[in-house]
Amino acid sequence: MSELYNIVFTSFAETQIDHIINYLKENESEQVTNEVKQGIFDAIKDLVKMPHRHGILQLVSDEAITYRRVLKWAYIIVFHINENKKEVVIVDISHAKQDPQKLVRRLSD
């Protein structure tokens, strides 16, 4: 059986999910809002097992840290793995149509 990882959110990722949910509440039905919210959290919860199976973000990864991503519909969940603490750290959640350079700038700051 593989080891399980704890999920940790950065404050920026928490803010991003709040923005997404608030946007959906204002622009979509309650049902759509709830489905998207649940889908994103289900995708994140799935990271407790084998988070390494997800693709590496080459644009922002370097020797010090490897960022990975999970796609859920039109949303990208960006994370890195802290093996010492057995944690998956969620660093960003954004819409896939956002400019990729915006993500690079946020993660390199």
Secondary structure, 3 states (H helix, E strand, C coil): CCCECEEEECHHHHHHHHHHHHHHHHHCCHHHHHHHHHHHHHHHHHHHECHHHCCECCCCCCCCCCEEEEEECCEEEEEEEECCCCEEEEEEEEECCCCHHHHHHHHHC
